[in-house]
């Protein structure tokens, strides 16, 4: 978004995950021995690769709501809601099909980069292919609802080029070694021009196998060169269904 968008929590992670489905039965799982951070990274990155490949084989329903709450401290009531379905074409290609877009934003301009953030950067997946592009630092262990998690800070080694990267933290379940929560923002950001808020994404186990995103939220004061805009964004993901074809899937991002 030029005067743009991204995500932090208005509801607790516990409430969101439980509203979306049943929590992971961490309390019943066997105790996991501590392992070296390098080994945790290697193993969860392999899981992230598996997750991403599986996620690209699923259809789902997505609702993205963007709200402008104030501009320079003056209340605003601007909302834009985009309802989409991620579907597969007859040739096996996967695309985001916009079903309806309602409302209008006047204080900010919604750009193709915002579409890219919503549809591709979120959820952030630190796959084996992406791993060499980032520096990771182990931050210790924290509890997320019933889950005991390893926490890592994540920063891109370089932000050169046209693509967006993730900068923030990830929480890795110490039983399955899968990412269950991410908090961060897209980078690079063009100071005073094209800005993205920090976002939080919560994942939930789908089909008793994969931790897929169910909820993403952001709320930030974005300080553009001319105005400060208080923005809020919520994205929900639902109705996950595995695509039945064994055709090789190619995802075509919006141009």
C-alpha positions, 0 to 999 in steps of 0.5 A, a space after each residue: 500500500 502506498 500509504 500500505 499494510 500488514 499485522 499484531 494481535 487484537 485477540 489472544 493466540 489462544 482464543 483464535 486457535 481454539 475458535 478455529 479448531 481443536 488445539 494440539 494435544 501437547 500435554 499428552 505428548 511424550 517429553 522432548 529432549 532439548 536439541 541443538 538450535 542448529 538441529 532444530 532449524 534443520 528439522 523444522 525447515 524440512 517440516 516447513 518444506 513439507 508444509 508448504 508443498 502440502 499447503 500448495 495442494 489445498 483449496 481454501 476460503 480467505 477473507 481479508 479486511 483492512 480498516 483505516 481507524 484514524 489519520 493524524 489522530 482524527 477518527 476515520 471509518 474506512 473499510 475494504 473487505 476482499 473475499 477470495 477462494 484459492 482454487 485450481 484450474 483445469 490444467 492444475 494451476 493454482 490461483 487466488 480467485 476474488 469473489 467479492 470486494 466491498 468497501 473503499 479506502 481513501 486514506 491509503 492506496 491498496 497496491 499489488 504489493 499488498 496483494 503479494 503480502 496477503 496471498 504469498 508472504 503470509 503465511 511465511 514459510 521458512 522452507 529449505 529453499 528459503 533458509 539460506 536467505 535468512 539469519 536465525 538466532 535462537 531466543 529460548 523457549 516460550 509457551 504458546 497456549 498448551 504448546 512448548 515452543 522454541 523461539 527464533 528471531 529471523 532476519 534476511 541476509 539481504 533485501 536487495 531485489 524486487 521481492 519482499 522478505 520476512 523479518 521477525 520471530 517464529 515459534 516452533 512446537 517442540 514436539 512436531 518441530 513445526 512452526 505454529 506462530 509467526 510475528 513480523 513484518 515485510 521488508 524492505 519498506 520504503 520509508 515515508 512511502 510504502 509501509 507495512 505493519 507488523 503481523 501475527 499469524 496463528 496456525 492450526 493443525 489441519 487433517 491431523 498433519 499440517 499446521 496451516 494458517 487460520 488467522 492473521 492480524 495487524 494493527 499499526 500506526 504507519 508514519 508516511 511522509 505526509 500523514 500518520 495512518 492508524 490501520 488494522 487488518 485481519 485475514 482469516 483462512 477456512 474450509 481447507 480441502 486437499 485438491 484431488 489431482 496429482 498434477 504438478 501444481 504451479 502457483 502463478 502470483 498476481 502480476 
